Amino acid sequence: MINLFNTQIENLSLHKVGNKSRNEEMILSKEPYKLNDEITPLLKEFFFKPFRDGKEKYYQFFHEVDLEYNEMFSEIEDCFHYKGDQAALHLISKRITKHLFEQSNHPHIKAGEVYVTYLTNVVIDNHVVDAIGIFKSEIKSDFIQVNNIGTDFSDNSGSNLVMQLQQGISLDKLDKGCIIFNYKKEEGYKILCVDSNKYDSRYWMDHFLGLNQFEDENFLTEKYLKFAQQFAKEVILPATDKQNEVMFKNKTIHHFATNEEFDEQKYIDSLFDEMPDLIPEFKAFKADKGGKYNVDDITTFPISNAMVNDLRSSYKSSIKLDTNMEIKLDFVNPENAAKFLEKGWDEERQMYYYLCYFNKEEK
């Protein structure tokens, strides 16, 4: 969890990058931007709002060979080393902007302003740390400037009001941004990232920053739930039927929602109590596909309740029938679906049927 309420912007460098493939220019400021009491609170809201409103999905710097080869990791390491030295931080901000400009070579990438900030009093996981914020504004908004034009100022009747159409940066929406916390450095720092333009997300997250998802409880919970969902689709459905596939998914979500720690053996004992013959299939599936979901060597981890709630919607809880009917099962009490729903075969109609038990219809 993060808290940016008391966070202060100690240093701000403002630059501009164009699209390199279109021969647009890069403009680097000579000196850091001098903040004042009027613009600072507006910038804080502009920079921090997307991180307060969105879910906390963390990333870390990554390189296939070694972390030290990630260019941005080294630059951020220098930023934290030169804390308080505005001249040194401004020089590093120029190098960061040049690196971003080198990645700005796809026709879709828009020119924009780059803000490199040094932040203090940032709270993450109950630790007070410093952070580096890198933000980019791209989309310009139209606004009307009204001016008073006239020569006779003795009374209001001698003036005319005119409207001029101008463009500027809207403070309502940040296009791209990341906050790099001085925390978990050995793992590539813990990082929050936002990108409102999904069509060029590889440019910001992969090419510029070089990020992988941070392997914390959110990461492990998400990966294991997606792995279990795929097992239900690829193994349980072909081996049994749609009811058992949906039931397995429901019971998986219920298991994660009612436990703080994940233990794979406990999970297997709970989920396969009525299908013990599928346990070898589960272990074989994990050996074969576990690496794809980053769970091949994972058997225990803390469960993220926030991630479980986020993924509930992706776990389809209904059985759609070719007779234009749909049966929805309950995530909260998955055992009720097994207790009150029976599947059978009608010889006379030569059709399958579901028998549903209930006491009364809900209003």
Buried (B, 14 or more C-beta within 10 A) or exposed (E): EBEBEEBEBBBBBBBBBBBBEEEBEBEBBEEBBEBEEEEEEEBBEBBBBBBEEEEBBBBBBBBEEEBEEBBBBBBBBBBBEBBEBBEBBBEBBBBBBEBBBBBBEBEEBBBBBBBBBBBBBBBBEEEEBBBBBBBBBBBBEEEEEEEEEEEEEEEEEEBEEEEEEEEEBBBEBBBBBBBBBBBBBEBBBBBBBBBEBEEBBEBBBEBBBBBBBBBBBBBBBBBBBBBBBBBBEBBBBEEBBBBBBBBBBBBBBBBBBEBEEBEBEEBBEBBBEEBEEBEEBBEEBBEEBBEEBBBEEBEEBBBBBBBBEBBBEEBBBEBEEEEEEEBEBEBEEBEEBBEBBEEEEEEEEEEEEEEEEEEEEEE
